[in-house]
Amino acid sequence: MSNKTIALAVAAALLAGTAHAQGISGDVVKIGIMNGASGPYAAISGKGSVVAAQMAVEDFGGKVLGKPVQILSADHQNKPDIGSAVAREWIDREGVDMIADMDTSSVALAVQRLATDKGVLTINTGAGSTALTNEQCTPLGIHYAYDTYALAVGIADPVIRAGGDKWFYITADYAFGHSLEENASNVVKATGGKNVGAVRHPFPNNDFSSYLLQAQGSGANVIALANAGQDTTNTIKQAGEFGIGRGEQQLVGLLVFISEVKSLGLQTAQGLKFTDSWYWDMNDETREFTKRFMQRHNAAPTSDQAAVYSAVTQYLKAVEAAGTDQGKAVRAQLGKMTFNDMYHKNAKLRPDGRVVHDMYLMEVKSPKESKSEWDLVKVIDTIPAEKAFIPLSESKCPLVKKSS
């Protein structure tokens, strides 16, 4: 055999090895959907997020690069240690390639760090802390739907312009609540309002009477709820018992999903304003997705569940384009893409891991305005993508500093 023939054979072998290394690991793409399926956020994400992920895989054809796609799911019970243990098991033994949803900030931060260390992509749709793409950003961590900055920006300005200029916060005492209170406080101050106090409650919690009494006596004309899920519905229901929200003091939900509106009922929730990333009745695409989703899950999709569908879809597109499920390669491909589907329009992924897109100010309808069971809210304003999220110029993410 000539030297030239040997050289060609070696080159071919190297190319073949590279192609194999860059293909689909384990001959299957595995996606883990992790959330608090049995806790206060179950209606926001839970089984509905798993259904949305399965729909995304089916709509993609069930395969990518000729290999099957498998969905795994787990309940992290809103505990970082359980979430980390599940993620480690998934990655080390199951060969999971991407983890999505997570819906509790303390869990999401822990899982994002662990997964990045192991070269696995995370696409967080459910948790809100800005730390995910700010102080604790990672090269493989993506924040896909909303965050606490976007929630505050969307609601603070219209409330303050309407005269609600003194704010008091009832805050869930963990990473998400702290982040939401901090971002809202900063936005309120920058918009000309005043922060008059705050109180923090355990997560999760049932009795909000003492916190509401403190808010009632604070001198605030806005009581902002820096919590979510059942904590929010419990706060609003108990506020009604004290007559809070019907007089000079108004309640503002800093994070509300239609699952909470449904639980509260329009008679109780009517007029409540909040910021969200998506609503099922926005256009023909969202309505078509909702119709198919409700055939498999007995509720209209929340924005988190819709975001899971979109995240899985865009992830599979990136795997296909990159020719591999290797984390860094897929992350690089996602950074080149523009996301367009029934959830996103012209969304982009920044170097800090933040996906930027429009957000929406919504208002709960009155019983008279509602035409059907899930006709619950109306979109009253759009917050453009460039205003909705922390500007890169203000980012504390080390990745941004390195790339600037």
C-alpha positions in Angstrom: 0.0 0.0 0.0 1.4 3.4 -1.0 2.0 6.3 1.5 -0.7 8.2 -0.4 -3.2 5.3 0.0 -2.4 5.0 3.7 -2.9 8.8 4.2 -6.2 8.7 2.4 -7.3 5.7 4.5 -6.3 7.5 7.8 -8.1 10.7 6.7 -11.3 8.7 5.9 -11.1 6.9 9.2 -10.8 10.3 11.0 -13.7 11.7 9.1 -15.8 8.7 9.9 -14.9 8.9 13.6 -15.7 12.6 13.6 -19.1 12.0 11.9 -19.8 9.3 14.4 -18.8 11.5 17.4 -21.0 14.3 16.1 -24.1 12.2 15.4 -26.8 11.1 17.8 -25.5 9.8 21.1 -26.8 6.4 21.9 -28.8 6.4 18.7 -31.7 8.2 20.4 -32.4 11.8 21.4 -33.6 11.9 24.9 -35.4 15.0 26.3 -36.2 15.3 30.0 -39.3 17.3 31.2 -38.8 18.1 34.9 -41.3 20.1 36.9 -43.3 20.2 40.2 -46.0 17.8 39.0 -47.4 17.3 42.5 -47.0 20.8 44.0 -48.4 24.3 43.8 -47.3 24.7 40.2 -48.8 21.5 38.9 -51.5 23.2 36.9 -49.0 25.6 35.4 -46.7 22.9 34.1 -47.1 19.4 35.4 -48.5 16.7 33.1 -49.5 19.4 30.6 -45.9 20.2 29.9 -45.2 16.5 29.2 -48.2 16.4 26.8 -46.9 19.5 25.1 -43.4 18.0 24.7 -44.9 14.8 23.3 -47.0 16.8 20.8 -43.8 18.6 19.6 -42.0 15.3 19.0 -45.0 13.9 17.1 -45.4 17.0 15.0 -41.7 16.8 14.2 -42.2 13.3 12.9 -41.0 11.4 15.9 -37.4 11.3 14.7 -34.5 13.6 14.0 -31.5 12.7 11.8 -33.2 9.3 11.4 -33.1 8.5 15.1 -36.0 8.3 17.5 -36.8 11.0 20.1 -37.8 10.0 23.6 -39.5 12.1 26.3 -38.7 11.4 30.0 -40.5 13.1 32.8 -40.0 13.6 36.6 -41.4 15.5 39.5 -38.7 17.5 41.3 -41.2 18.3 44.2 -39.9 21.9 44.2 -36.7 20.7 45.9 -33.2 21.5 44.4 -31.6 18.4 45.8 -34.3 16.1 44.2 -34.1 18.0 40.9 -30.3 17.7 40.9 -30.5 13.9 41.7 -32.9 13.4 38.9 -30.8 15.3 36.5 -27.7 13.4 37.4 -29.5 10.1 37.0 -30.9 11.2 33.6 -27.5 12.3 32.3 -25.3 9.7 33.7 -27.5 6.6 33.3 -30.2 7.5 30.8 -28.1 9.6 28.4 -30.5 12.5 28.4 -29.5 15.2 25.9 -31.6 18.2 27.0 -33.7 19.1 30.1 -36.6 21.5 29.9 -39.3 23.2 32.0 -38.2 23.1 35.7 -40.7 25.7 36.9 -39.0 26.4 40.2 -36.1 28.8 40.2 -34.1 27.2 43.0 -34.4 23.9 41.1 -33.7 25.4 37.8 -30.5 27.1 39.0 -29.2 23.9 40.5 -30.0 21.8 37.5 -28.6 24.3 35.0 -25.2 24.3 36.8 -25.1 20.5 37.0 -26.1 19.9 33.4 -23.7 22.5 32.0 -20.8 20.8 33.9 -21.8 17.6 32.2 -22.2 19.2 28.7 -26.0 18.9 28.6 -28.3 21.7 27.4 -31.1 23.1 29.6 -34.0 25.1 28.3 -35.9 26.6 31.2 -39.5 27.6 30.4 -41.1 27.6 33.8 -38.8 29.3 36.3 -38.5 33.1 36.5 -35.3 34.2 38.2 -33.1 36.5 36.1 -30.1 34.9 37.8 -30.4 32.1 35.2 -29.0 34.4 32.5 -27.5 37.0 34.7 -25.1 36.3 37.7 -25.4 32.5 37.3 -25.6 32.2 33.5 -23.9 29.2 31.9 -22.7 28.4 28.4 -25.5 25.7 28.0 -28.3 27.3 30.0 -31.2 28.9 28.1 -34.0 30.9 29.6 -36.8 30.6 27.1 -40.2 32.1 28.2 -40.5 34.9 30.8 -38.4 36.2 33.6 -39.0 38.4 36.6 -37.6 41.5 34.9 -40.1 41.1 32.0 -43.0 40.5 34.4 -42.2 43.7 36.3 -41.6 45.9 33.2 -44.9 44.8 31.8 -47.1 45.7 34.8 -45.4 48.5 36.7 -45.6 51.3 34.2 -49.4 51.1 33.4 -50.3 50.7 37.1 -48.1 53.7 38.2 -49.5 55.8 35.3 -53.0 55.0 36.6 -52.1 56.3 40.1 -50.8 53.2 41.8 -47.5 54.7 43.0 -46.9 53.2 46.5 -46.1 49.5 46.4 -46.0 46.8 49.0 -44.8 43.2 48.2 -46.0 39.8 49.5 -43.2 37.6 48.4 -42.5 33.9 48.2 -39.4 33.3 50.3 -37.1 31.6 47.7 -35.1 32.5 44.6 -38.0 33.2 42.3 -39.9 35.5 44.8 -36.7 37.4 45.8 -35.8 38.0 42.1 -39.4 39.1 41.3 -39.5 41.5 44.2 -36.1 42.9 43.4 -36.9 43.5 39.7 -40.3 44.9 40.4 -38.9 47.3 43.1 -36.2 48.5 40.7 -38.8 49.1 37.9 -41.2 50.9 40.3 -38.5 53.2 41.5 -37.3 53.9 38.0 -40.8 54.6 36.8 -41.5 57.2 39.5 -43.2 55.0 42.1 -42.2 54.3 45.7 -41.6 51.0 47.5 -43.1 51.2 51.0 -42.4 47.6 52.3 -42.4 43.9 51.8 -43.1 40.7 53.7 -41.9 37.2 52.8 -43.9 34.0 53.3 -42.9 30.3 53.2 -43.1 28.4 49.9 -45.6 26.9 49.6 -48.1 28.5 52.0 -51.8 28.3 52.9 -52.5 31.1 55.4 -51.8 34.6 54.2 -53.9 36.5 56.7 -51.0 38.0 58.7 -49.2 39.1 55.5 -52.3 40.7 54.1 -52.9 42.6 57.3 -49.4 44.0 57.2 -49.9 45.0 53.5 -53.3 46.6 54.4 -51.7 48.7 57.1 -48.6 49.7 55.1 -50.0 52.8 53.4 -49.5 51.3 50.0 -52.1 51.7 47.3 -50.7 48.7 45.4 -50.2 45.2 46.9 -48.0 43.3 44.6 -48.0 39.5 44.8 -44.4 38.2 44.1 -45.5 34.6 44.2 -47.2 32.2 41.8 -49.5 29.2 41.4 -51.6 28.1 44.4 -49.8 30.7 46.6 -51.2 33.5 44.3 -54.7 32.1 44.3 -54.7 31.6 48.0 -53.5 35.2 48.5 -56.1 36.7 46.2 -59.0 34.6 47.8 -58.0 35.6 51.3 -57.5 39.2 50.3 -61.2 39.2 49.2 -62.2 38.1 52.7 -60.4 41.2 54.1 -62.0 43.5 51.5 -58.5 44.1 50.0 -58.5 45.0 46.3 -62.0 46.6 46.3 -61.1 50.0 47.6 -58.1 52.3 47.5 -55.7 49.4 47.5 -55.4 47.3 44.4 -53.9 43.8 44.0 -51.3 43.3 41.2 -50.3 39.8 40.2 -46.7 39.8 39.2 -46.9 36.3 37.8 -50.3 34.9 36.9 -51.2 32.1 34.6 -54.6 31.3 33.2 -54.7 28.2 35.4 -54.9 30.6 38.4 -57.6 32.7 36.7 -59.6 29.6 36.1 -59.2 28.5 39.7 -60.2 31.9 41.1 -63.2 32.4 38.7 -64.0 35.5 36.8 -66.2 36.9 39.6 -63.2 37.0 41.9 -60.4 37.7 39.4 -62.0 40.2 37.0 -60.0 43.3 36.3 -56.7 41.7 37.5 -53.8 42.8 35.3 -50.7 40.8 34.7 -47.9 40.2 32.2 -47.5 36.9 30.3 -45.7 35.6 27.3 -48.6 33.9 25.4 -52.3 33.2 25.4 -54.2 30.4 23.8 -56.7 32.7 21.9 -54.3 35.1 20.3 -54.6 33.9 16.7 -55.4 30.9 14.5 -52.1 29.1 15.2 -52.6 29.4 19.0 -56.2 28.2 18.8 -55.3 25.3 16.6 -52.6 24.1 19.0 -55.0 24.6 21.9 -57.7 22.5 20.3 -55.3 19.6 19.8 -53.8 20.0 23.3 -57.2 19.9 25.0 -58.1 16.7 23.2 -55.3 15.2 25.3 -55.3 17.3 28.4 -58.5 18.6 30.1 -57.5 22.2 30.3 -56.3 25.0 28.0 -52.5 25.3 27.8 -50.7 27.7 30.0 -48.0 29.9 28.5 -45.4 27.6 30.2 -46.9 24.5 28.5 -46.9 26.3 25.2 -43.3 27.3 25.7 -42.3 23.7 26.3 -43.9 22.7 23.0 -41.9 25.5 21.3 -38.6 24.8 23.1 -38.7 21.1 22.1 -39.6 22.0 18.5 -36.8 24.5 18.2 -34.3 22.1 19.9 -35.1 19.4 17.4 -34.6 21.8 14.5 -31.2 22.8 15.9 -30.2 19.1 16.3 -31.2 18.5 12.7 -29.3 21.5 11.5 -26.2 20.8 13.6 -26.1 17.1 12.7 -25.6 16.2 16.3 -27.2 16.2 19.8 -23.9 17.3 21.3 -24.7 20.2 23.7 -22.2 22.8 22.6 -23.0 22.3 18.9 -26.7 22.5 19.4 -26.4 25.6 21.6 -24.3 27.3 18.9 -26.9 26.4 16.3 -29.7 27.8 18.4 -27.8 31.0 18.6 -27.9 31.3 14.8 -31.6 30.7 14.5 -34.8 32.9 14.5 -37.6 31.2 16.3 -41.0 31.2 14.6 -43.8 29.0 15.7 -47.2 29.2 17.4 -45.5 30.5 20.6 -42.6 32.7 19.3 -42.4 35.2 16.5 -39.0 36.4 15.4 -37.4 35.5 18.8 -33.6 35.3 19.1 -31.2 33.7 21.6 -28.6 36.0 23.1 -25.1 35.1 24.3 -26.3 35.2 27.9 -28.8 32.5 27.2 -31.9 34.8 27.3 -34.4 34.3 24.4 -35.9 37.7 23.6 -39.4 38.1 22.4 -42.5 40.2 22.9 -44.4 40.0 26.2 -48.1 41.0 26.7 -50.0 42.9 29.3 -53.3 41.1 30.0 -56.5 41.8 31.9 -58.9 39.2 33.3 -62.4 39.5 31.7 -65.6 40.1 33.5 -68.1 37.3 33.6 -70.2 39.2 31.0 -67.3 39.5 28.6 -66.4 35.8 28.6 -68.0 33.8 25.8 -66.7 30.3 26.8 -65.2 28.3 29.6 -61.6 29.2 28.8 -62.3 32.7 27.5 -60.7 34.3 30.5 -58.4 37.2 29.6 -57.8 39.9 26.9 -54.5 41.2 25.6 -54.4 45.0 26.2 -50.9 45.9 25.3 -47.7 44.4 23.8 -44.3 45.0 25.4 -41.7 44.8 22.5 -38.9 42.3 22.8 -36.2 45.1 23.0 -38.0 46.5 26.2 -39.1 43.3 27.8 -35.8 41.9 29.0 -32.7 43.2 30.7 -30.5 44.9 28.1 -27.2 43.2 27.4 -25.4 46.4 28.4 -26.7 45.9 31.9 -26.0 42.2 32.1 -23.9 40.7 34.9 -23.4 37.5 32.9 -19.7 36.6 32.5 -20.4 35.2 29.0 -21.5 38.7 27.9 -18.4 40.3 29.3 -16.2 37.8 27.5 -17.9 38.3 24.2 -18.0 42.1 24.3 
